[in-house]
Amino acid sequence: MENKMTEFKLHTLETAPEGSNEILSAALKQNGFIPNLYRMQN
């Protein structure tokens, strides 16, 4: 049996789905960066 890791796309403000930009912008403003947990949103 072969183990495979799932690959997640980590979005930026430019690549994030339209509805996620507000959340990512707020996280960036609050933290000074966008945490990976937020960047994984679809």
N, C-alpha and C positions, 0 to 999 in steps of 0.2 A: 504494500500500500504506500503510495506516494503522498507525502504531506505537502500541501500548497498553502502559502500565505495569501490572504486576500489583499489586493492592492487597493488603496483608497486614493481618490483624487483629492488633493488639498487645494482648495480654491483660493484665489486672490480676489480683491475687489473687482478686477477686470474679468475674471473667469466665472465668478459665482453666478448662480441663477438669479434672475431679476428680483425675486422676493427676499433674497438673503442679503442684499447689499446693505439694507438699513441695520441689520443685526451685526454684520461684519464691521461696518463703519463705527457703530457704538462700541464694539469690543476694542477696536483700534484706538478710539479716543480715550477709553477708560484705562487701557493697559499699556498703550504705546506700541502694541503689536497685536496681531490676531492669533490667539491660541489655536493650536492644531485641532482641538475638539470643535471649535467653531468653523474652522476651514473645511471640515469633512461634511458639512451640510449639503444636502442635495436639493 
